[in-house]
Amino acid sequence: MKYSAAIIGCGRVAWMLEDDPLETKPCTHMGAYQRVLKDTGRAGVVAASDTDAVRLASFGHRFDVWALYPDYRKMLRDVRPDIVSICAWAPDRFRMVMDSIDSGVRGIWCEKAFATSLEEGRAMIEAADGNGTSLIVSHMRRWSPEYARAKEIIESGGIGTLQSIVAHFSGSLIHTGTHAFDILRWFGGPVEWVEGRLERAPGDLPWDSVEDLGGNAHIQFKNGVKAAVLADSKSYFFFEFDIIGSTGRIRIGNNDLLEYYAQGPSRHYTGIRELQARPFPYYDRHNIWTGALSNLLDCVEKKAANRSGPCDGLAALEIALSIHESSRKDGARVHIPLTSGIKVRSR
């Protein structure tokens, strides 16, 4: 084992989803470490921390890890891990990232949302850069072969000129939405402005008490591409993108949604061209969780570019916060960069 790793926060995304019989494995941080350790020996988990004693003990018994700490700071001091996965809730991540950097870790795998405010995010980026710490943000579709292939199709002109994207998901602009906003930026580029409304306006609550709600928004990219975000709360999970170009269309999302359309002669109207379903272009399949961890280790060794760095995480958060700010101003247009100091609680 080349690098020692530790996990802070032993919940679902840390390891518990490995017990879901429907998930493709690995599907958690610990699952990725186990697979990478088995396949390459590059990194393995030697310690974990959680304030929930029962959950921490369950993790230790399941994975034969016995350096277990209720206080993550003591774990960092005692174990001195090379790599840290931060899987705790968003309000706690800022301090955990900063303490991990101060302890001298070489790499951090941080869950999303990256932070709860832009000020936190900027401080984390500055600290990581200053200490030479590689940091990836867990917007997992950045390592998805399907999404990477969709991006290649867009950039190669496979749907003509990109014109618009509609993003659907099930509420929660920070916890769930930052995934969507990250992909919107990945496909569409930098954002110019946002107009949006929350499901339930927070009124005059203090900034540090604003809740993570669903909502809707219009987004204008600097290159002229437009996006609509439809993110009301639902009783079911929903996450997909409808990507429209001048000559084609891509639909991609959860539940194995992967569709590609290209223009051709209409079967119904003479002299008219319409979109017709085509096989989705071939792509190599690989696991996104091992892809993320391998990317982090390559970043530590300066062998590869960061596919989902802290600046990307901060930019996705900025879109979500801008929708909150726009809603607070009755749907007014909010330009990016956001100047408000808004802070939103999230899981």
C-alpha positions, 0 to 999 in steps of 0.5 A: 500500500503506497498511501494511507487513507482515512475517512471522516464521516461513516455514513451512506456515501462513505460505505453503507451504500455498498450494501444496496443490492441494486447498486453497481459496485463499488459505489462509495468511498470505501468501496473505491479504496477497497477496489483500488487497493486490490487492483493496484495497491496504491491506497488503503484505508487505515483509520476512520472517524465519526461522532456516531459510535454505533456507526463507527463501530459498524464500519470498523467491524465490516472492513477490519479497520480498528483505528477508530476515532470520535474526534477526527482531529485526534485521528489526523494527529495520531494517524497522519494519513496521506489521503482523507475522504470527507463524507460528513455533512456540508456545514462541517466540511469547511473545518474538516478540509482546513484541518486536514490541510493543516495536518499535512495530507497530500490529497482530499476527496471532499463530498459535495456541496463543496462548501456552504458559502463562497467565503468558505470555498475560497478559503479552502482553495487558498489553503490547498494551493498554499500547502500543495494539497490536491483536492477533488470534489465529488461531482461524480459525473465528471468521471462518468464515461457516458457524460464524458462521451456526451461532452465529446459529442457536443464539442465535436459538433455532433449536435451542431451548435449547442443552443440550450439545456434543460436540467430536471432534478428532485429539489434541493439546489445545493445538495442535489443541484450542485451536481447539475450545475457542475454538468451545466458548466462542464457542457456549457461553459462559464455562466453570465447570469441567473434568474430563479425562485425557490419553492418557498422563499426564506424571507428575512431569515439570517444568512446562516439560517437559509435552508437548502430548497428546491426551485426553478431558474433560467441561466445564461452562459457567456457563449449565448447558450441558455439553460432552464432548471426545473427542480421542484421537490418530488416524491421520486428521484429524478435527474436528467438533462435534455441537450439541444443543438442546431442539428441534434439532441442528447438526453442523459440522466439516471435510470439508464437514460442515454439517447442520441438524435441526429437530423435526417429527412422527415418520414412525415413531411416532404422537404422537411428534416427532423430529429431521428433516434440513432445509436449512442456513440461507443464509449469505454465503460469504467467505474466512476468511484475508482475513476475519482480515486485514481484521478486524485492519486494521479493528481497527488503524483502530478500525473494528471489534471484534476477532473473535478477540482475545488474551483469547479466545486466553487463555481457549481455552488456559486450558481446555486447560491445565485438562485437563492439570491435571485429569489430573495430579490423576487426573481431579479437577475443576478450576475456572476461573480456573485457578490452576496455573502449568502450562506445556505445550510445543506446536508 
